[in-house]
Amino acid sequence: MFEDPRGLVPQIIDRVDLPPSAKLAPQKPDAVLNPEQLRALDANFVPTDENRAVAGLLGVWTGSVLLADLAKEHFHVPPAEPAPESKEEEEEDEQ
């Protein structure tokens, strides 16, 4: 269909090269957070019942997808070779 796949991939035209001093310099720490900001930040990472429910549903879905894939592989019957229709064809196959 496509002869050259490079036409499908976006090309990067502009590249930003930082000076060597900026690459090696350590990042300056952010300002110290006050206790109210710390509590708000911690509240974002506390596990909730909704998070557990979503994780459970994701586990059920991935388990069912895996089980379906394993079942397809296990119960797959390879196509049988067609039987020769006449004795003449059998003799031709043997020669």
Secondary structure, 3 states (H helix, E strand, C coil): CCCCHHHCCCCCCCCCCCCHHHHHCCCCCCCCCCHHHHHHHHHHCCCCHHHHHHHHHHHHHHHHHHHHHHHHHHHCCCCCCCCCCCHHHHHHHHC
